[in-house]
Amino acid sequence: MAERKVNGGDVVIRITEGVTDILLVCQVEHTFDRSRDAIDAGSKCGPDNLPGDTPTFEISGTAQILLGDTDEAVFNGKLSEAKMDEFFRGKTVFAWAMGPASGVPVPGDVTYSGNGFLTSLSTTYSNNEVATFDFTISVKGDYSQDIEPATT
């Protein structure tokens, strides 16, 4: 199998509301953090660490604010900052997926998916720059990792 480098611009976040798959609009960057506390299991036999029982999973990122010509918070299949604000204020739990921008994985592509909710949302309007919003999605429960298999 040939190896290939992943262009970060080819990986996006999609959120599902009901049965509608919505692309998080104009993503600038995002990070999928996975962490776990270490338990100090040291004894008289020496220092030792064990993995903790409760991992934490978060997706954080930045996206540009895109406005439409209607009062809709979702337009042209893209999720706006206004819709993210609705999710935040409503304590909405939603399905999310992070994977290929095309939505069609090719062999070797990795897609992560799960459920989550917004734990932070911050909007920035800087002079002479495109307005952006920062977000953090806390993963509820576990997540899935799917690797597209090679075709034979």
C-alpha positions as CSV (number, residue, x, y, z in Angstrom):
1,M,0.0,0.0,0.0
2,A,1.3,3.4,-0.9
3,E,1.6,6.0,1.8
4,R,0.3,9.6,1.4
5,K,0.5,12.7,3.5
6,V,-2.8,14.2,4.7
7,N,-3.5,17.8,3.8
8,G,-5.3,19.3,6.9
9,G,-7.6,21.2,4.5
10,D,-9.0,17.9,3.3
11,V,-10.4,17.0,6.7
12,V,-13.6,18.6,8.0
13,I,-16.2,18.4,10.7
14,R,-19.8,17.6,9.9
15,I,-22.6,17.8,12.4
16,T,-25.9,15.9,12.0
17,E,-29.2,17.5,13.0
18,G,-32.0,15.0,12.8
19,V,-31.2,13.3,9.5
20,T,-29.5,16.4,7.9
21,D,-25.7,16.2,7.5
22,I,-24.3,19.8,7.8
23,L,-20.7,20.9,7.1
24,L,-19.2,23.2,9.7
25,V,-18.7,26.3,7.5
26,C,-15.3,27.7,6.5
27,Q,-13.1,25.8,8.9
28,V,-9.7,27.3,9.5
29,E,-8.4,24.6,11.8
30,H,-9.5,22.0,14.3
31,T,-8.0,19.6,16.7
32,F,-9.2,16.3,18.2
33,D,-7.8,16.0,21.7
34,R,-7.8,12.7,23.6
35,S,-6.4,12.7,27.2
36,R,-6.4,10.4,30.2
37,D,-5.1,11.0,33.7
38,A,-2.3,8.8,35.0
39,I,-2.8,7.1,38.4
40,D,0.2,7.1,40.7
41,A,0.6,3.4,41.5
42,G,4.0,3.8,43.2
43,S,4.8,1.5,46.1
44,K,7.9,0.5,48.1
45,C,8.9,-1.5,45.0
46,G,9.4,1.8,43.1
47,P,7.5,4.4,41.1
48,D,4.8,3.2,38.7
49,N,1.9,4.8,36.7
50,L,-1.3,3.3,35.4
51,P,-3.7,4.7,33.0
52,G,-6.8,6.3,34.6
53,D,-10.3,5.0,34.0
54,T,-11.9,8.2,32.6
55,P,-10.6,9.6,29.3
56,T,-11.6,13.0,28.0
57,F,-12.3,13.6,24.3
58,E,-12.7,17.1,22.8
59,I,-12.7,18.7,19.4
60,S,-11.7,22.3,19.2
61,G,-11.3,24.6,16.3
62,T,-11.8,27.9,14.5
63,A,-14.1,28.6,11.6
64,Q,-14.9,31.8,9.6
65,I,-18.3,33.4,10.1
66,L,-20.4,33.2,6.9
67,L,-23.6,35.1,6.6
68,G,-26.5,34.3,4.2
69,D,-29.2,36.4,2.7
70,T,-31.9,34.8,4.9
71,D,-32.5,34.4,8.6
72,E,-31.7,30.7,8.4
73,A,-28.9,29.4,10.6
74,V,-28.1,26.7,8.1
75,F,-27.8,27.6,4.4
76,N,-26.5,25.7,1.4
77,G,-25.8,22.8,3.7
78,K,-23.4,24.8,5.8
79,L,-23.6,25.3,9.5
80,S,-23.2,28.9,10.6
81,E,-22.0,30.5,13.8
82,A,-25.7,31.4,14.5
83,K,-26.6,27.7,14.5
84,M,-23.7,26.8,16.7
85,D,-25.0,29.5,19.1
86,E,-28.5,27.8,19.0
87,F,-26.8,24.4,19.9
88,F,-24.9,26.1,22.7
89,R,-27.8,27.9,24.3
90,G,-30.1,24.8,23.8
91,K,-27.5,22.4,25.4
92,T,-28.1,20.3,22.3
93,V,-26.4,16.9,21.9
94,F,-25.6,16.2,18.3
95,A,-23.8,13.6,16.1
96,W,-20.5,14.7,14.7
97,A,-18.0,13.2,12.3
98,M,-14.5,14.3,11.4
99,G,-13.2,13.0,8.1
100,P,-12.6,13.6,4.4
101,A,-14.0,16.9,3.0
102,S,-15.4,15.0,0.0
103,G,-17.5,12.9,2.4
104,V,-16.3,9.8,0.4
105,P,-13.3,8.2,2.0
106,V,-10.6,6.6,-0.1
107,P,-8.4,3.7,1.1
108,G,-6.5,4.7,4.2
109,D,-8.7,7.7,5.2
110,V,-9.7,7.9,8.8
111,T,-13.1,9.1,10.0
112,Y,-13.9,9.7,13.6
113,S,-17.5,10.0,14.8
114,G,-19.6,10.2,17.9
115,N,-22.0,12.4,19.8
116,G,-21.2,15.6,21.6
117,F,-22.2,19.0,22.8
118,L,-20.7,22.5,22.7
119,T,-18.8,23.5,25.9
120,S,-17.4,26.8,24.5
121,L,-18.2,29.2,21.7
122,S,-16.3,32.4,21.2
123,T,-16.8,34.9,18.4
124,T,-14.1,37.3,17.3
125,Y,-14.6,40.4,15.1
126,S,-11.1,41.8,14.4
127,N,-10.4,44.9,12.3
128,N,-9.4,44.2,8.7
129,E,-9.8,40.4,9.2
130,V,-12.5,37.9,8.5
131,A,-14.7,37.3,11.5
132,T,-14.2,33.9,13.1
133,F,-15.6,31.7,15.9
134,D,-13.8,29.3,18.2
135,F,-15.6,26.3,19.5
136,T,-15.1,23.2,21.7
137,I,-17.2,20.1,21.3
138,S,-17.0,17.7,24.3
139,V,-17.5,14.1,23.2
140,K,-20.3,12.4,25.0
141,G,-19.4,8.8,25.8
142,D,-16.9,7.1,23.4
143,Y,-16.2,7.8,19.7
144,S,-15.6,5.5,16.7
145,Q,-12.6,5.4,14.4
146,D,-13.2,4.0,10.9
147,I,-10.3,3.4,8.5
148,E,-11.3,2.9,4.9
149,P,-9.9,-0.4,3.8
150,A,-7.9,-0.9,0.7
151,T,-9.8,-2.3,-2.2
152,T,-8.6,-5.6,-3.6
